[in-house]
Amino acid sequence: MIYKVYYQETQARNPQRETTQALYLEADTEVAARTLVEDNTDHNIEFIEPLAGNFLDYEQQNPEYHLTEFNK
């Protein structure tokens, strides 16, 4: 499944809508998606949203859409 992860750049930054960023990744579960991001970045995760159907189609139309892959 594809997940959209909303985050702040660092753990020290409090969530602010204006500075929230997002990345897309493929994982089996939401827990696995969170683990991937936590193990490979210093991001402060705000929210993880599963994408499927029309929601995924809409996000894929965004020119900035690309799946993030982490080296294992």
C-alpha positions in Angstrom: 0.0 0.0 0.0 1.1 3.6 -0.6 1.2 6.0 2.4 1.5 9.7 2.5 3.6 10.8 5.5 3.2 14.3 6.8 6.3 15.5 8.8 8.4 18.3 10.1 12.1 18.4 9.2 13.5 17.7 12.7 12.3 16.2 16.0 12.9 19.6 17.6 10.3 21.4 15.5 6.8 21.6 16.7 4.2 20.9 14.1 3.1 24.0 12.1 0.9 23.7 9.1 3.0 26.2 7.1 6.2 24.0 7.5 4.6 20.6 7.1 6.1 18.5 4.3 5.1 15.2 2.9 6.6 12.1 1.3 5.1 9.0 -0.2 6.3 5.5 0.4 5.2 1.9 -0.1 4.9 -0.3 3.0 2.8 -3.3 4.1 1.3 -1.5 7.1 1.1 2.0 8.7 3.4 0.7 11.4 5.9 -0.4 8.9 5.7 3.0 7.1 6.4 4.8 10.4 9.3 2.5 11.2 10.9 3.1 7.8 10.7 6.9 8.3 11.9 6.8 11.9 14.8 4.5 11.2 16.0 6.5 8.2 15.4 10.1 9.0 15.2 12.7 11.8 11.7 13.7 10.8 9.0 14.5 13.3 6.0 12.5 11.9 2.7 14.3 12.2 0.3 11.9 10.4 0.4 8.9 8.1 -2.4 8.6 5.6 -3.0 5.4 3.5 -3.7 6.2 -0.1 -5.9 4.0 -2.4 -8.4 4.3 -5.2 -9.3 7.9 -6.2 -7.2 9.4 -3.4 -4.1 7.7 -4.8 -5.0 8.7 -8.4 -5.3 12.3 -7.3 -2.0 12.3 -5.6 -0.2 10.7 -8.5 -1.3 13.6 -10.7 0.8 16.0 -8.6 4.1 16.7 -10.4 6.0 16.4 -7.1 4.6 12.8 -6.5 7.4 10.2 -6.3 7.9 7.2 -4.0 10.6 7.6 -1.4 12.8 4.5 -1.1 15.2 3.9 1.8 18.3 1.8 1.5 18.0 -1.2 3.8 
